[in-house]
Amino acid sequence: MQSKNKLIRLFCITAIILIGGLVWWNVPTSMVNIPSSEVSEIMIFNGNTGKETSITDKKEIEHIIGNLNAISVKKEKVSLGHMGYSFRTTIYNTDGAVYKEFIINSNNTIRKDPFFYRDSSESIDYEYIQELLADIAKE
């Protein structure tokens, strides 16, 4: 009788862990949740060109942060062992401390190790960042 109770407990604990893991994996999350007024700088390293750009213009920060605040992403797969990226993005708060650091790979994919996250609405403004970096490079 006692071993049957232990087996039932083990089964229940395993089921709870599996269900909890599935919920944790599938729950949408926001990558950024900060008012643009609390951001002093966004550093973007372009993995395609090897150049780093500092963005301090308030309108540009408002656009990028507003866009990132609005998206909701879900874990897609493990990113460990993957090489290469488009835009390594570091957001600094007004105290100069790093708020968030992640990689924007496309209009629907963000990498924040150890996972790739997918935005199903493809609403990451990837083209805006591309154009912004191209314009700054021309200056």
C-alpha positions in Angstrom: 0.0 0.0 0.0 2.8 2.4 0.9 4.6 1.9 -2.4 1.4 2.5 -4.3 1.1 5.9 -2.5 4.7 6.8 -3.3 4.1 5.9 -7.0 0.9 8.1 -7.1 2.8 11.0 -5.5 5.7 10.6 -7.9 3.3 10.6 -10.8 1.5 13.7 -9.5 4.7 15.6 -9.0 6.0 14.6 -12.4 2.7 15.7 -14.0 2.8 19.1 -12.2 6.4 19.7 -13.3 5.6 18.8 -16.9 2.4 21.0 -17.0 4.3 23.9 -15.3 7.1 23.6 -17.8 4.7 23.6 -20.8 2.9 26.7 -19.4 6.2 28.5 -18.7 7.4 27.7 -22.3 4.2 28.9 -24.0 3.3 32.0 -22.0 3.9 35.2 -24.0 6.3 37.7 -22.4 7.5 41.2 -23.2 11.1 41.7 -24.0 11.2 45.3 -22.9 9.1 47.1 -20.3 10.5 50.5 -19.7 9.3 54.0 -20.5 11.4 55.7 -23.2 11.9 58.6 -20.8 14.0 56.3 -18.6 16.3 55.4 -21.5 19.5 57.4 -22.0 21.1 55.5 -24.8 20.7 52.5 -27.0 23.9 50.9 -28.3 23.5 48.7 -31.4 26.3 46.5 -32.7 25.6 45.5 -36.3 26.8 41.9 -36.7 26.6 42.3 -40.5 29.1 45.2 -40.7 31.0 45.0 -37.4 30.1 48.6 -36.6 28.6 49.9 -33.3 26.3 52.8 -33.1 25.1 54.9 -30.1 21.6 56.2 -30.3 20.8 59.1 -28.0 18.3 61.1 -30.0 15.0 61.1 -28.0 12.7 60.6 -31.0 14.7 57.6 -32.2 14.8 56.2 -28.7 11.0 56.7 -28.3 10.4 54.9 -31.6 12.6 51.9 -30.8 11.5 51.6 -27.2 7.8 52.1 -28.0 8.0 49.4 -30.6 9.8 47.0 -28.3 7.4 47.7 -25.4 4.5 46.8 -27.7 5.6 43.4 -28.8 4.9 40.1 -27.1 7.2 37.2 -27.7 7.2 33.5 -27.0 10.1 31.1 -26.5 10.8 29.3 -29.8 13.9 27.2 -29.3 17.2 27.1 -27.4 19.9 29.5 -28.8 23.0 28.0 -27.2 25.6 27.1 -29.8 24.2 29.4 -32.5 26.6 31.9 -34.0 26.0 35.2 -35.8 23.4 37.8 -35.4 22.1 41.1 -36.9 21.7 43.7 -34.2 23.1 43.2 -30.7 21.1 45.8 -28.7 22.0 47.2 -25.3 19.6 49.6 -23.6 20.9 51.9 -20.9 18.7 53.6 -18.3 19.1 57.2 -17.2 21.6 56.1 -14.5 23.9 54.7 -17.2 23.3 51.1 -16.1 22.4 48.3 -18.6 18.7 47.8 -18.5 18.5 45.0 -21.1 20.7 43.3 -23.6 19.5 41.1 -26.5 19.8 40.5 -30.2 17.3 41.5 -32.8 17.7 39.1 -35.7 14.7 39.9 -37.9 11.2 41.5 -37.8 10.0 38.5 -35.7 13.0 37.0 -33.9 14.8 38.2 -30.8 17.6 36.2 -29.2 18.2 36.5 -25.5 20.3 33.6 -24.4 19.6 30.9 -23.8 16.5 31.2 -26.0 15.2 32.5 -29.4 11.9 34.4 -29.0 9.4 34.8 -31.8 6.9 37.6 -32.3 4.0 36.0 -34.1 2.8 39.4 -35.4 6.2 40.2 -37.0 5.9 43.7 -35.6 9.5 44.3 -34.6 10.5 47.4 -36.5 13.7 45.8 -37.9 13.6 47.9 -41.1 13.6 51.1 -39.0 16.8 50.0 -37.2 18.4 49.0 -40.5 17.6 52.4 -42.1 18.7 54.3 -38.9 22.1 52.6 -38.9 22.5 53.1 -42.6 21.7 56.8 -42.2 24.1 57.2 -39.3 26.9 55.4 -41.2 26.5 57.9 -44.1 27.2 60.8 -41.7 
